Amino acid sequence: MVETVATPAKQQVQVLTIEKLVKLLSNEHLAEFKAYLAKANAQLPLKLINSITTDISTFQGNEELCTLIYGRADKQTRQSFNQLASYTLKLTSFLARNYPTYISISVFKPELMVSQGKIAEAVKLMELLLDIGEKIEDFKATARALSFLSQYSYMTNAQGEGLRLQKRLNEILQYEMILNEIMLYFKSNININVRENDLGSDLEKHLGYFAQYVNHPCFSISAHARYFIFYINYYYNAQYFYSKENQAALIIFEEDLSKYGYVVLPYFTDMQSKITLFRLNNPDLDLTTRESRKEIDKLMRLNEYFGFWKYFGNQPELYAINVKATYFLANYHHRYYTCPAPSKTYLMKCVPILKCGEKGLMKYTALPSGNAIIY
């Protein structure tokens, strides 16, 4: 996303969303993001982030940043730069998943600025917060910005703008309420750890409740509704879950999770791991194929991407181990009784999984695959 603004010298510059976002980051979050990019060997995104100044009073804009990255800013190079900017914004999913309130640190600064007489700077900061808050769907930060700017508009006799902002504030608060209601409904009605929680005739009712939010304009709301539908079908309607129709929808959902990764979700939310696990638990899936091994490797890597998992037993990794061990043990048992000779191959594959060497995870290989990674 690009916005045209006037610089102090009255020159028009195109301001990128990623430039605005960087200006809102705390030093700690900026350092974390840079470290993540360096570890991922994302050299050009890291160069772009390093090139953006954190001063909110000035904007470098599209052309200047393009020149800093590529040494020129002709039409073709700007196209490449715009793609880089979009890709870098997508990589902020690391911040969205690990620090979903990362822009909230800027919520309290404008009040201090006003008390120091820096009113123009305070308004500019809140405008940045509003733009990015809406983009990443941080409802709380967005609501704070809208409230501040609406009141400021009335203070400066811009009643029309103040009313517009107040109406938007009402919409944002409704979005936050809807998201909370969806999560409350799920946690009140769905509990796979309770044996008696057989949905039975209520299955369609629950699916229907979430279906009404599948096409909601807010991705965070839509994503939760879609995820809860997949979740319910996986545990209570497996035949449909593994149908071609649902598997196609699952692929689209995973693509959307990646596409809109910059949208913040409640902390401790990890839809990616659970969706990957659902796919791997397909009884018809051959885990010896290259594609299946890629899925398992992806699941094991997620515990590094989501920082909180290292304090909760690295569940994505444990589930990957459980899936592999269960598969190979089942095949070993079958081949032992039908064709003893080839069974040694499968046994050799089982042994390292069961031992888990220095990680000491042997006791987790019997972890029930029904346990919820989240919710």
C-alpha positions in Angstrom: 0.0 0.0 0.0 1.3 3.4 -1.0 0.0 6.8 0.2 1.0 10.3 -1.1 1.9 12.9 1.5 3.6 16.2 1.6 7.0 16.5 3.1 8.1 19.6 5.1 9.5 21.0 1.8 6.0 20.6 0.3 7.2 17.8 -2.1 4.8 15.0 -2.7 6.2 11.5 -1.8 4.6 8.1 -1.9 4.7 6.6 1.5 4.7 2.8 1.9 2.8 0.9 4.5 6.0 -0.8 5.6 7.6 2.6 6.2 4.8 3.7 8.4 4.9 0.4 10.3 8.6 0.7 11.0 8.1 4.2 12.5 5.7 2.7 15.1 8.0 -0.1 16.3 9.8 0.1 19.6 13.5 -0.4 19.6 13.1 -3.9 21.0 10.5 -5.0 18.4 12.6 -3.5 15.6 15.7 -5.4 16.8 13.7 -8.6 17.0 12.3 -8.2 13.5 15.8 -7.4 12.1 17.2 -10.5 13.9 14.4 -12.6 12.4 15.1 -11.4 8.9 18.8 -12.0 9.3 18.2 -15.5 10.5 15.9 -16.2 7.6 18.5 -14.8 5.2 16.0 -12.3 3.9 18.8 -9.9 2.8 16.8 -7.4 0.7 13.9 -7.1 3.3 16.5 -6.5 6.0 18.3 -3.9 3.8 14.9 -2.1 3.4 14.2 -2.1 7.1 17.7 -0.8 7.9 17.1 2.0 5.3 13.9 3.3 6.9 14.4 6.0 9.4 12.3 6.0 12.6 11.7 9.7 12.7 7.9 10.3 12.3 8.3 13.9 11.2 9.7 12.9 7.8 9.0 10.3 5.2 11.5 9.0 2.7 8.9 7.6 0.3 9.0 5.1 -2.5 11.6 6.7 -4.7 14.2 7.5 -2.1 14.0 4.0 -0.5 14.1 2.4 -4.0 17.3 4.3 -4.7 18.8 3.3 -1.4 18.1 -0.4 -2.1 18.8 -0.7 -5.8 20.9 2.4 -6.6 18.2 3.7 -9.1 14.5 4.4 -9.3 13.4 3.9 -12.9 10.0 2.5 -13.7 11.1 -1.2 -13.9 13.2 -1.0 -10.7 10.3 0.6 -8.8 8.1 -2.3 -9.8 10.7 -4.6 -8.2 10.9 -2.4 -5.2 7.1 -2.4 -4.7 7.2 -6.2 -4.7 10.0 -6.1 -2.2 7.9 -3.7 0.0 4.9 -6.0 -0.2 7.0 -9.1 0.6 8.6 -7.3 3.6 5.2 -6.4 4.9 4.2 -10.0 4.6 7.2 -11.0 6.7 5.9 -8.8 9.6 3.8 -11.9 10.3 6.7 -12.7 12.7 5.7 -9.7 14.7 2.0 -10.3 14.4 2.3 -13.9 15.7 4.9 -13.3 18.4 4.0 -9.8 19.5 0.4 -9.1 18.4 0.3 -5.8 20.4 3.5 -4.6 19.0 2.2 -1.2 17.8 0.4 -0.5 21.1 3.5 1.0 22.6 2.7 4.1 20.4 -0.8 4.5 21.9 0.4 6.3 25.0 3.1 8.6 23.4 0.7 11.2 21.9 -0.7 12.1 25.3 2.8 12.9 26.5 3.5 14.8 23.3 0.4 17.0 23.8 1.4 17.7 27.4 4.8 18.9 26.0 3.1 21.1 23.4 4.0 18.8 20.5 0.4 18.6 19.2 1.2 18.3 15.5 3.6 15.5 16.2 1.0 13.7 18.4 -1.7 13.9 15.7 0.7 12.6 13.1 1.7 9.7 15.3 -2.0 8.8 15.9 -2.7 9.0 12.2 0.1 6.5 11.6 -1.3 4.3 14.3 -4.7 4.5 12.7 -3.4 3.5 9.3 -1.4 0.6 10.5 -3.9 -0.5 13.2 -6.6 -0.8 10.5 -4.2 -2.6 8.2 -3.1 -5.3 10.7 -6.5 -5.3 12.4 -5.3 -4.4 15.9 -8.7 -3.3 17.0 -7.6 -2.0 20.4 -4.9 0.3 19.0 -7.2 1.4 16.2 -9.9 2.3 18.6 -7.5 4.4 20.7 -6.4 6.2 17.6 -9.9 6.9 16.4 -11.0 8.1 19.8 -8.0 10.5 20.0 -8.4 11.9 16.5 -12.2 12.2 16.8 -11.9 14.3 19.9 -9.1 16.4 18.4 -11.3 17.1 15.4 -14.1 18.4 17.6 -11.5 20.5 19.5 -10.4 22.1 16.3 -14.0 22.6 15.0 -13.8 19.9 12.4 -17.1 18.4 13.4 -17.7 16.5 10.1 -14.4 14.7 10.4 -14.9 14.1 14.1 -18.3 12.4 13.4 -16.8 10.3 10.6 -14.1 9.1 13.0 -16.6 8.4 15.7 -18.7 6.3 13.4 -15.6 4.3 12.4 -14.8 3.8 16.1 -18.2 2.3 16.6 -17.5 -0.2 13.7 -14.1 -1.2 15.1 -15.6 -1.8 18.5 -18.2 -4.0 17.0 -15.6 -6.0 15.1 -13.7 -6.6 18.4 -17.0 -7.7 20.0 -17.7 -10.1 17.2 -14.3 -11.7 17.4 -14.7 -12.1 21.2 -18.2 -13.6 20.7 -16.9 -16.1 18.1 -14.2 -17.3 20.5 -16.6 -17.4 23.4 -19.1 -19.5 21.4 -16.4 -21.9 20.5 -15.0 -22.3 24.0 -18.4 -22.7 25.4 -19.6 -25.4 23.1 -16.6 -27.3 21.7 -14.3 -29.3 24.0 -12.6 -32.4 22.5 -11.1 -33.3 25.9 -14.6 -34.1 27.3 -15.8 -37.5 26.2 -19.4 -36.6 26.6 -19.0 -33.6 24.3 -20.6 -35.4 21.3 -22.1 -32.7 19.2 -24.7 -35.0 17.6 -27.7 -33.1 16.3 -26.0 -29.8 17.3 -23.2 -30.2 14.7 -25.0 -28.3 12.0 -26.1 -25.6 14.4 -22.5 -24.9 15.5 -21.2 -25.0 11.9 -24.0 -22.6 10.9 -23.0 -20.2 13.6 -19.5 -19.9 12.4 -20.5 -20.0 8.7 -22.1 -16.6 9.0 -18.7 -15.0 9.6 -16.7 -16.8 6.9 -16.9 -13.9 4.5 -16.5 -11.1 7.1 -14.4 -8.2 5.8 -12.0 -8.5 8.7 -9.6 -11.3 8.1 -9.1 -12.1 11.8 -12.8 -12.7 12.2 -13.1 -14.7 8.9 -10.0 -16.7 9.8 -11.3 -17.8 13.2 -14.7 -18.7 11.7 -13.1 -20.8 9.0 -10.6 -22.4 11.4 -13.3 -23.4 13.9 -15.3 -25.0 11.0 -12.3 -27.0 10.0 -11.7 -27.9 13.6 -15.2 -29.1 14.2 -15.3 -31.2 11.0 -12.0 -32.8 11.8 -13.0 -34.0 15.2 -16.8 -34.6 14.6 -17.2 -35.1 10.9 -14.0 -36.8 9.6 -15.6 -38.2 6.5 -16.4 -34.7 5.2 -13.2 -33.2 6.5 -11.1 -35.5 4.2 -13.4 -35.0 1.2 -11.9 -33.3 -1.9 -14.1 -30.3 -1.5 -12.9 -29.6 2.1 -9.3 -30.4 1.3 -9.4 -27.8 -1.5 -10.9 -25.3 1.0 -8.1 -26.2 3.5 -5.4 -25.4 0.9 -7.0 -22.0 0.2 -7.2 -21.3 3.9 -3.5 -22.0 4.4 -2.7 -19.7 1.5 -4.8 -17.0 3.1 -3.0 -17.5 6.4 0.3 -16.8 4.6 -1.1 -14.0 2.5 -2.6 -12.1 5.4 0.1 -13.1 7.9 0.6 -9.5 8.9 -2.9 -9.4 10.5 -2.6 -9.8 14.2 -4.4 -12.6 16.1 -4.8 -13.2 19.8 -1.6 -14.2 21.5 -1.0 -18.0 21.8 -2.9 -18.5 18.5 -1.2 -21.0 16.2 -3.6 -22.1 13.4 -0.8 -23.1 11.1 0.4 -26.0 13.3 -3.0 -27.4 13.9 -4.0 -27.2 10.2 -0.7 -29.0 9.2 -1.4 -31.7 11.8 -4.9 -32.2 10.4 -3.4 -32.7 7.0 -0.8 -35.2 8.3 -3.4 -37.2 10.2 -5.2 -38.2 6.9 -5.4 -42.0 7.1 -4.8 -42.2 3.4 -1.7 -40.1 3.5 1.6 -41.9 2.7 4.2 -40.3 5.1 7.1 -41.7 3.1 6.5 -39.3 0.1 8.5 -36.2 -0.4 5.5 -33.9 0.0 4.6 -35.5 3.3 8.1 -35.2 4.6 8.0 -31.5 3.7 4.7 -31.1 5.7 6.3 -32.8 8.7 9.4 -30.6 8.5 7.2 -27.6 8.3 5.4 -28.6 11.4 8.6 -29.1 13.3 9.9 -25.7 12.2 6.8 -23.9 13.5 8.0 -24.3 17.0 10.9 -22.0 16.1 8.7 -19.4 14.4 6.3 -19.2 17.3 8.5 -18.2 20.2 6.1 -19.2 22.9 6.2 -22.9 22.0 9.6 -23.4 23.6 7.9 -22.7 26.9 5.0 -25.1 26.3 6.7 -28.4 25.3 7.4 -27.5 21.6 4.0 -29.1 20.7 4.4 -28.7 16.9 7.6 -30.7 17.1 6.0 -33.3 19.5 3.0 -33.8 17.2 5.3 -34.2 14.2 7.2 -36.9 16.1 4.0 -38.6 17.2 2.6 -38.7 13.6 5.8 -40.2 12.3 6.2 -42.7 15.1 2.6 -43.8 14.9 2.8 -44.2 11.1 6.0 -46.2 11.1 5.0 -48.4 14.0 1.7 -49.2 12.4 3.5 -50.2 9.2 6.1 -52.2 11.1 3.4 -54.1 12.9 1.6 -54.9 9.7 4.7 -55.9 7.8 6.0 -58.0 10.6 3.0 -60.3 10.4 2.6 -60.3 6.7 6.1 -60.1 5.3 8.8 -60.3 8.1 11.8 -59.6 5.9 11.1 -56.0 4.8 10.0 -55.0 8.3 13.6 -54.2 9.4 13.5 -51.2 7.1 10.6 -49.7 8.9 12.1 -50.7 12.3 15.2 -48.7 11.4 13.0 -45.7 10.7 11.1 -46.1 14.0 14.2 -46.4 16.3 15.6 -42.8 15.9 12.1 -41.4 16.3 11.4 -43.3 19.4 14.8 -42.5 21.0 14.7 -38.8 20.0 18.3 -38.7 21.2 19.4 -35.7 23.1 16.0 -34.1 23.1 14.6 -36.7 25.4 11.2 -36.8 23.9 10.6 -40.5 23.9 7.7 -40.3 26.3 5.8 -38.0 24.0 5.6 -40.4 21.1 2.4 -41.7 22.6 0.9 -38.2 22.8 -2.7 -38.5 21.7 -3.1 -36.8 18.3 -6.5 -35.5 19.5 -5.0 -33.0 22.0 -5.5 -29.4 20.9 -2.5 -27.3 20.1 -4.7 -24.3 20.7 -8.2 -24.0 22.0 
